[in-house]
Amino acid sequence: MIELPEAAVLAAQINKTLVGKKIKNVVAAHTPHKLAWYFGDPQEYKGLLAGNVLTGATSYGGQVEISAGKAKLVKLDNPKEVYGLLSAQAYQEFIASEESQS
């Protein structure tokens, strides 16, 4: 788990270097393992995240929440690897928008 000071530093670094950058591509569950958690189907993450702009990061305890459009990614573990969870609301809005376009 990320320690409190690490989470604060990671959020500050993300805000300094990544805010305003556009997500070009998303690969989720490329190498499945027991330490990655997803909300909903990870194969739908590309449609939800690609093209969004990173708007900010905040530390909450030992976690870092990264905002990108309506999506929220939560960084839980190793500072060198990002494992994401989308907020339930963002995922449901994505599914609803996909269904309305069908």
MOKA-V856756 format. One record per pair of residues at least 12 apart in sequence whose C-alpha atoms are under 10 Angstrom apart, sorted by sequence separation. I is the first residue (numbers start at 1). GAP is how many residues later the second one is. D is the distance in Angstrom with one decimal. If there is no record, write none. Layout:
# MOKA-V856756
i,gap,d
I,GAP,D
I,GAP,D
This chain:
# MOKA-V856756
i,gap,d
29,12,9.5
30,12,9.5
54,12,7.4
55,12,5.5
56,12,7.5
63,12,5.6
64,12,6.9
72,12,8.2
73,12,5.2
74,12,7.4
28,13,9.3
29,13,6.4
30,13,9.6
54,13,5.9
55,13,5.6
56,13,9.9
62,13,8.8
63,13,5.2
64,13,9.5
72,13,7.2
73,13,5.4
74,13,8.7
28,14,5.5
29,14,7.6
53,14,8.5
54,14,4.3
55,14,7.2
60,14,9.7
62,14,7.2
63,14,7.9
71,14,9.0
72,14,5.2
73,14,7.4
27,15,8.5
28,15,6.4
52,15,9.5
53,15,5.4
54,15,7.0
55,15,10.0
57,15,9.3
59,15,9.5
62,15,8.5
64,15,10.0
71,15,5.9
72,15,5.6
26,16,9.8
27,16,8.0
28,16,8.6
29,16,9.9
52,16,5.7
53,16,6.3
56,16,9.8
57,16,9.2
58,16,9.6
59,16,9.3
70,16,9.3
71,16,6.5
72,16,9.2
26,17,9.2
27,17,9.8
28,17,6.9
51,17,9.3
52,17,5.5
54,17,9.5
57,17,9.4
70,17,8.7
71,17,9.1
72,17,9.4
26,18,9.5
27,18,7.9
28,18,7.8
50,18,9.4
51,18,9.1
52,18,8.6
54,18,9.7
57,18,10.0
64,18,10.0
66,18,9.2
71,18,8.4
72,18,7.4
26,19,6.9
27,19,6.8
49,19,7.1
50,19,10.0
52,19,8.7
65,19,9.2
67,19,9.7
70,19,8.4
71,19,5.2
72,19,9.5
25,20,9.8
26,20,4.8
48,20,9.5
49,20,7.8
65,20,9.4
66,20,9.9
70,20,5.5
71,20,7.5
25,21,6.7
26,21,8.4
48,21,9.0
49,21,8.8
65,21,9.9
69,21,9.0
70,21,8.7
24,22,9.2
25,22,9.3
26,22,9.2
48,22,8.6
49,22,7.0
71,22,9.6
23,23,9.4
26,23,7.0
27,23,9.9
48,23,7.4
49,23,9.5
70,23,8.4
71,23,9.2
25,24,8.0
26,24,6.3
49,24,9.8
70,24,8.8
24,25,8.5
25,25,5.4
26,25,9.7
23,26,6.7
24,26,5.4
25,26,7.9
45,26,9.5
22,27,9.4
23,27,5.1
24,27,5.8
22,28,7.8
23,28,5.3
24,28,8.2
22,29,5.9
23,29,5.6
24,29,9.3
21,30,9.6
22,30,5.6
23,30,6.2
21,31,8.4
22,31,4.2
23,31,7.4
20,32,9.4
21,32,5.5
22,32,6.4
20,33,5.7
21,33,5.7
22,33,9.6
19,34,7.4
20,34,5.4
21,34,8.3
18,35,9.1
19,35,4.9
20,35,6.1
38,35,9.9
18,36,6.7
19,36,5.2
20,36,8.4
18,37,8.4
19,37,5.7
49,37,9.6
18,38,8.1
19,38,8.2
48,38,9.4
15,39,8.8
18,39,9.3
37,39,9.8
45,39,9.7
14,40,9.1
15,40,8.0
16,40,9.1
36,40,9.5
45,40,9.8
14,41,9.7
15,41,5.5
16,41,9.7
35,41,10.0
36,41,9.6
45,41,8.5
14,42,7.3
15,42,5.9
35,42,9.1
42,42,9.5
48,42,8.4
14,43,6.4
15,43,8.5
42,43,9.3
48,43,7.7
12,44,9.1
13,44,8.9
14,44,9.1
42,44,9.5
11,45,8.1
12,45,7.3
23,45,8.4
38,45,8.3
39,45,8.7
40,45,9.0
48,45,9.4
49,45,9.8
11,46,5.0
12,46,7.9
22,46,8.7
36,46,9.3
37,46,7.2
38,46,6.6
39,46,5.7
40,46,8.3
45,46,8.7
48,46,6.3
10,47,8.5
11,47,5.4
12,47,8.7
19,47,9.5
21,47,9.5
36,47,6.0
37,47,7.1
38,47,5.0
39,47,5.8
40,47,9.7
44,47,9.0
47,47,8.3
48,47,9.0
10,48,8.8
11,48,5.8
19,48,9.1
20,48,9.4
35,48,8.5
36,48,7.7
37,48,6.5
38,48,7.1
39,48,7.3
40,48,8.3
47,48,10.0
8,49,9.4
9,49,9.9
10,49,8.0
11,49,9.6
19,49,9.0
36,49,8.8
37,49,9.7
38,49,9.7
39,49,6.9
45,49,9.4
7,50,9.9
8,50,7.5
9,50,8.5
14,50,9.6
41,50,9.3
44,50,8.9
48,50,9.9
7,51,8.4
8,51,5.3
15,51,9.1
40,51,7.2
44,51,8.9
47,51,9.3
7,52,5.4
8,52,8.2
11,52,9.2
12,52,9.9
14,52,8.2
39,52,7.6
40,52,9.0
6,53,9.1
7,53,7.6
8,53,8.5
10,53,9.5
11,53,6.1
5,54,9.2
7,54,7.2
8,54,8.4
10,54,7.3
11,54,7.8
29,54,9.5
4,55,8.0
6,55,9.7
7,55,5.6
8,55,8.7
9,55,9.6
11,55,7.9
28,55,8.9
40,55,9.8
4,56,8.1
5,56,8.9
6,56,7.7
7,56,5.9
8,56,7.7
28,56,8.7
4,57,5.5
5,57,8.1
6,57,9.1
7,57,5.7
3,58,7.8
4,58,4.8
6,58,9.3
7,58,9.4
2,59,8.7
3,59,5.1
4,59,7.9
2,60,5.0
3,60,8.3
4,60,9.7
1,61,6.7
2,61,6.6
1,62,8.1
2,62,8.8
11,64,9.7
10,65,9.5
7,68,8.7
7,69,9.1
10,69,7.8
7,70,9.8
7,72,8.7
2,73,8.6
3,73,9.9
6,73,8.2
1,74,9.5
2,74,6.6
3,74,9.2
1,75,6.3
2,75,5.5
1,76,4.7
2,76,6.8
1,77,6.9
2,77,7.2
1,78,9.1
